[in-house]
Amino acid sequence: MKEKSASKNQLRRYPVYLSYLREKQAEGLKYISSPQIASSLDLSEEQVRKDLNLASSRSGKPKVGRDIKLLIFDIEEFFRSK
């Protein structure tokens, strides 16, 4: 299996994603979409999707988004492997 590699810019964005996702989780949100993240963090939707796809074990569900708890776990695990 080929190891996933992230650029330096991606590695700088993951802590920002984690902080944002933890904040949303604390607010009671269970699911979030790439467009929501992109808009809130002033990033492009494509960039967010690519970043999350690299670190995530599952893709998001159309019209629902990604499970925040799983996404936080996946990003933390991705970082542990680096």
C-alpha positions as CSV (number, residue, x, y, z in Angstrom):
1,M,0.0,0.0,0.0
2,K,1.3,3.4,-0.9
3,E,1.8,5.9,1.9
4,K,-0.2,9.1,1.7
5,S,2.1,12.1,1.5
6,A,1.1,15.7,2.3
7,S,2.7,18.9,1.2
8,K,4.1,21.4,3.7
9,N,1.1,23.7,3.1
10,Q,-1.3,20.9,3.8
11,L,0.5,20.0,7.0
12,R,0.1,23.6,8.1
13,R,-3.6,23.6,7.4
14,Y,-4.5,20.4,9.3
15,P,-4.1,22.0,12.8
16,V,-6.4,24.8,11.6
17,Y,-9.0,22.2,10.5
18,L,-8.7,20.4,13.8
19,S,-9.3,23.6,15.8
20,Y,-12.2,24.5,13.7
21,L,-13.7,21.0,13.8
22,R,-13.4,20.8,17.6
23,E,-15.1,24.2,17.9
24,K,-18.0,23.0,15.7
25,Q,-18.2,19.7,17.6
26,A,-18.4,21.7,20.9
27,E,-21.3,23.6,19.4
28,G,-23.1,20.3,18.9
29,L,-22.6,19.9,15.2
30,K,-22.3,16.3,14.1
31,Y,-21.7,16.7,10.3
32,I,-20.0,19.3,8.2
33,S,-19.3,19.8,4.5
34,S,-16.2,20.9,2.7
35,P,-18.0,24.0,1.4
36,Q,-18.9,25.0,5.0
37,I,-15.2,24.5,6.1
38,A,-13.9,26.4,3.1
39,S,-16.2,29.3,3.6
40,S,-15.5,29.6,7.3
41,L,-11.7,29.3,6.9
42,D,-11.5,31.4,3.6
43,L,-10.1,28.5,1.6
44,S,-11.2,27.0,-1.7
45,E,-13.7,24.1,-1.6
46,E,-11.4,22.0,-3.8
47,Q,-8.4,22.6,-1.5
48,V,-10.4,21.5,1.5
49,R,-11.8,18.5,-0.3
50,K,-8.3,17.4,-1.4
51,D,-6.9,17.9,2.1
52,L,-9.6,16.0,3.8
53,N,-9.6,13.2,1.3
54,L,-5.9,12.7,2.0
55,A,-6.4,12.4,5.7
56,S,-9.8,10.8,5.9
57,S,-10.7,7.1,6.1
58,R,-14.1,7.8,4.5
59,S,-15.5,10.4,2.1
60,G,-18.4,12.7,2.9
61,K,-22.0,11.9,2.2
62,P,-23.8,14.1,-0.4
63,K,-26.2,16.6,1.2
64,V,-25.0,15.5,4.6
65,G,-21.2,16.1,4.8
66,R,-18.6,14.4,6.9
67,D,-18.9,13.0,10.4
68,I,-17.0,15.6,12.5
69,K,-16.0,13.1,15.2
70,L,-14.6,10.7,12.7
71,L,-12.9,13.5,10.8
72,I,-11.1,14.7,13.9
73,F,-10.0,11.2,14.7
74,D,-8.7,10.6,11.1
75,I,-6.7,13.9,11.0
76,E,-5.2,13.1,14.4
77,E,-4.2,9.6,13.2
78,F,-2.8,11.0,10.0
79,F,-0.6,13.4,12.0
80,R,0.6,10.5,14.3
81,S,1.7,8.7,11.2
82,K,3.9,11.6,10.0
